[in-house]
Amino acid sequence: MWLQTDPRNLERYERDVRKYGIYGVFELPEGVTVRHHDRQWIESLLHGYELLALDEVEVQTMNGNPTSAFQWFGRKV
């Protein structure tokens, strides 16, 4: 999932950035640690791959909240 821009997620990112040292990592009350990703971080991970398709989709989280996600399809250059 991409970094989100809604107040609920922004609060969680800010709350847990000091604990994890990465903006976008946060804990859920259920004890799960989650990471939402910055677009530039994903691009840096995929250096050396050819982008074939990037689908950006709206999905629901496991708690039923709407969120922006992505599916990246590529091939090694």
ROTOR-828063 format. One record per atom (N, C-alpha, C): residue number from 1; y, z, x. Coordinates in steps of 0.2 Angstrom, whole numbers, padded with zeros to 4 digits. Each point is the difference from the previous one (the first is absolute). Example, Ala and Ser with C-alpha at 12.3 -4.5 7.8 and 13.67 -1.06 7.14 Angstrom:
  pavo  north     up   east
     1  -0028   0039   0066
     1   0006   0000  -0004
     1   0006   0000   0004
     2   0005  -0004  -0002
     2   0006   0001   0004
     2   0005   0003  -0004
This chain:
  pavo  north     up   east
     1  -0006   0000   0004
     1   0006   0000  -0004
     1   0006   0000   0004
     2   0005  -0003  -0002
     2   0007   0000   0004
     2   0003   0006  -0001
     3   0005   0002   0004
     3   0004   0005  -0001
     3   0004  -0001  -0007
     4   0000   0005  -0004
     4   0003   0000  -0007
     4   0007   0002   0000
     5   0004  -0002  -0005
     5   0007   0002   0000
     5   0002   0005  -0006
     6  -0005   0002  -0003
     6   0002   0004  -0006
     6   0001   0007   0002
     7   0004   0004  -0003
     7   0001   0007   0002
     7  -0006   0005   0001
     8  -0005  -0001  -0004
     8  -0006   0004   0001
     8  -0003  -0001   0007
     9  -0001  -0006   0002
     9  -0003  -0002   0007
     9   0005   0002   0005
    10   0006  -0002   0000
    10   0005   0002   0005
    10   0000   0007   0001
    11   0000   0004  -0005
    11   0000   0008   0001
    11  -0007   0001   0004
    12  -0005  -0002  -0001
    12  -0006   0001   0004
    12   0000  -0002   0007
    13   0003  -0006   0001
    13   0000  -0003   0007
    13   0005   0005   0004
    14   0005   0002  -0003
    14   0005   0005   0004
    14  -0003   0007   0001
    15  -0004   0002  -0005
    15  -0003   0007   0000
    15  -0005   0000   0006
    16  -0004  -0005   0001
    16  -0006   0000   0005
    16   0001  -0004   0006
    17   0006  -0003   0001
    17   0001  -0003   0006
    17   0000   0004   0006
    18   0003   0006   0000
    18   0000   0005   0006
    18  -0008   0002   0001
    19  -0004   0001  -0005
    19  -0006   0002   0001
    19  -0005  -0005   0004
    20   0001  -0007  -0003
    20  -0004  -0005   0003
    20   0003  -0004   0005
    21   0007   0000   0001
    21   0003  -0004   0005
    21   0001  -0007  -0002
    22  -0002  -0002  -0006
    22   0000  -0007  -0002
    22   0003   0000  -0008
    23   0005  -0004   0000
    23   0003  -0001  -0007
    23  -0004  -0004  -0004
    24  -0002   0003  -0006
    24  -0005  -0004  -0005
    24  -0006   0004   0000
    25  -0002   0005   0004
    25  -0006   0004  -0001
    25   0002   0006  -0004
    26  -0005   0002  -0004
    26   0002   0006  -0005
    26  -0007   0002  -0002
    27   0000   0007  -0003
    27  -0005   0003  -0003
    27   0000   0000  -0007
    28  -0005  -0001  -0004
    28  -0001   0001  -0007
    28  -0002   0007  -0001
    29   0001   0003  -0006
    29  -0002   0006  -0002
    29  -0008   0001   0000
    30  -0003  -0006  -0001
    30  -0008   0001   0001
    30  -0002   0000   0007
    31   0004   0001   0005
    31  -0002   0001   0006
    31  -0001  -0007   0004
    32   0002  -0006  -0003
    32  -0001  -0006   0004
    32   0006  -0002   0003
    33   0000  -0002   0006
    33   0005  -0003   0004
    33   0001  -0007   0000
    34   0006  -0003  -0002
    34   0000  -0007  -0002
    34   0006  -0003   0005
    35  -0001  -0007   0001
    35   0005  -0003   0004
    35   0002  -0006  -0004
    36   0007  -0001  -0001
    36   0003  -0006  -0002
    36   0003  -0004   0006
    37   0000  -0006   0000
    37   0001  -0004   0007
    37   0007  -0004  -0001
    38   0004   0000   0006
    38   0006  -0004   0001
    38  -0003  -0007   0001
    39   0004  -0005  -0002
    39  -0002  -0007   0001
    39   0000  -0002   0007
    40   0005   0003   0004
    40   0000  -0002   0007
    40  -0006   0003   0004
    41  -0003   0006  -0002
    41  -0006   0003   0003
    41  -0006  -0004  -0001
    42  -0001  -0003  -0006
    42  -0005  -0004  -0002
    42   0000  -0006   0004
    43   0006  -0003   0001
    43   0001  -0006   0004
    43  -0002   0001   0007
    44   0002   0006   0003
    44  -0001   0001   0007
    44  -0008   0001   0001
    45  -0004   0003  -0005
    45  -0007   0000   0000
    45  -0003  -0006   0000
    46   0003  -0005  -0003
    46  -0004  -0007  -0001
    46   0003  -0005   0004
    47   0003   0002   0006
    47   0003  -0005   0005
    47  -0007  -0003   0003
    48   0000  -0007   0000
    48  -0005  -0003   0003
    48  -0005  -0003  -0006
    49   0002   0001  -0006
    49  -0003  -0002  -0006
    49   0004  -0005  -0003
    50  -0003  -0005  -0003
    50   0004  -0005  -0004
    50   0000   0002  -0008
    51   0006   0001  -0003
    51   0000   0002  -0007
    51  -0002  -0006  -0004
    52  -0005   0001  -0004
    52  -0002  -0005  -0005
    52   0002   0001  -0007
    53   0001   0007  -0002
    53   0003   0001  -0006
    53   0002   0008   0000
    54   0005   0001  -0003
    54   0002   0007  -0001
    54   0002   0001  -0008
    55  -0004   0004  -0003
    55   0001   0001  -0007
    55   0002   0007  -0001
    56   0006   0000  -0004
    56   0003   0006  -0001
    56  -0001   0001  -0008
    57  -0003   0006  -0001
    57  -0002   0002  -0007
    57   0002   0006  -0002
    58   0001   0001  -0006
    58   0002   0007  -0003
    58  -0007   0002  -0003
    59  -0001   0007   0002
    59  -0007   0003  -0002
    59   0002   0007  -0002
    60  -0005   0003  -0002
    60   0000   0007  -0002
    60  -0003   0005   0005
    61   0003   0005   0002
    61  -0003   0005   0005
    61  -0006   0003  -0004
    62  -0004   0004   0004
    62  -0005   0004  -0003
    62   0002   0005  -0005
    63   0007   0002   0000
    63   0003   0005  -0005
    63   0003  -0004  -0005
    64   0000  -0007  -0001
    64   0002  -0004  -0005
    64   0008  -0002   0001
    65   0002   0001   0006
    65   0007  -0002   0001
    65   0001  -0007   0002
    66   0005  -0004  -0002
    66   0001  -0007   0003
    66   0002   0000   0007
    67  -0002  -0005   0004
    67   0001   0000   0007
    67   0000  -0007   0002
    68   0003  -0002   0005
    68   0000  -0007   0003
    68  -0005   0000   0006
    69  -0005  -0004   0000
    69  -0005  -0001   0005
    69   0000  -0007   0003
    70  -0004  -0001   0005
    70  -0001  -0007   0002
    70  -0007  -0001   0002
    71  -0002  -0006   0001
    71  -0006  -0003   0002
    71   0002  -0005   0006
    72  -0002   0001   0006
    72   0001  -0005   0005
    72  -0006  -0003   0002
    73   0001  -0007   0000
    73  -0006  -0004   0003
    73   0002  -0004   0006
    74  -0004   0000   0005
    74   0002  -0004   0006
    74  -0006  -0002   0004
    75   0001  -0003   0005
    75  -0005  -0002   0005
    75   0002   0001   0007
    76  -0004   0002   0005
    76   0001   0001   0007
    76   0002  -0007   0003
    77   0006   0000   0003
    77   0002  -0006   0003
    77  -0004  -0001   0007
